[in-house]
Amino acid sequence: MIVAPGSTIGIIGGGQLGRMLALAGAQLGYKCHILDPNPIAAAAQVSAHFTCAAYDDLGALREMADSVDVATYEFENLPVGPLEILGDKLNPSTRSLEIAQDRAREKAFIEKCGGRVASWRQIGAAGDVASAVAELGCPIVLKTRRWGYDGKGQAWVRADGETANAWSAIGEEASIAEAGVDFFAEFSVILARWTDGRHCFWDSAQNEHGGGILRRSTVPSSAEVALQIAEAREAALRIAEALGHVGVLTVEFFASRDGPVVNEIAPRVHNSGHWTIEGAVTSQFEQHVRAICGLPPGSTDLVGSGAVMDNLIGDEVHGWADLVAQPDLHVHIYGKGEARPGRKMGHVTRVTR
Ligand code: AMP
């Protein structure tokens, strides 16, 4: 089914990803309708319609279901049940969301699809942490099954004596314990998939994190990482197909000496794909709109020889005057208000020629 320009796209979540989706939608002539509980949601500022409501507000979701032509979401920490109201209009479907928002289901699903993951165990009590250390050895990282992002909801156990502290640091919540992966780089595979199975990949960015937060994405990746991309793409596509995913899907990988290890999946556009706005013929945001509206794929070719994207985190956004003074730098500021530490406030991209 083709949803033609002029139609309305509902977007659940109004952060920077929703904002960039709405801008891409507007370019193609769509109107976007944002639903977000934050009255100054970044995406609402650039969209035709805005409902300020909780993600489980059934009345607001019903109204959105009746008024939009197609719907999508921009982050995965959403209650799944209420979203069922959107029915077939929602892409990706709630299945992608259900798997991606629970780290235990996600790991099991990736393994079922033949993807390599770090050895892991389910954790429900303090004793499980000690058993995981005994079985997997140190270091391990505890990650809450739900609601974690940007390194939040994680605690490392680097020595036997640290188990109790780590368990309390993650709030004694249902978790997984994951063996520390000895990786030499991190990279992501971003693909877009259509209802009929057509799909495309962008070049993989090599990603650098600090404190669990993405700092920089660089395309092309190093030659060592490039050797792992074919295998990683195969795994990512198998995951997308098994999910019946429609739209953009991101799979984050560790490049290890044993090959690519899946860290996690995001059923959506991703920070490590922001470089595609200026660095690729078609951005991840436009392609997501094309995929969920049934338009043909745009080219994912590079515009130049590559791109470097740096996040503006917290106070860094206050340096905007120096950044806009660099004529070849593409500056994006998300309009999010207070620049709290660790908050993604914007990003800059330099396309390499
Ligand atoms: P995540 O929120 O799971 O993406 O984790 C944030 C960052 O923590 C990752 O990008 C890695 O840099 C690091 N990390 C997470 N899990 C592991 C692991 N099992 N081994 C080594 N580093 C990890």
Residues whose N, C-alpha, C, O or C-beta is under 5 A from the ligand:
A	BS01	AMP	A118 V141 D150 G151 E178 A179 G180 V181 H209 G212
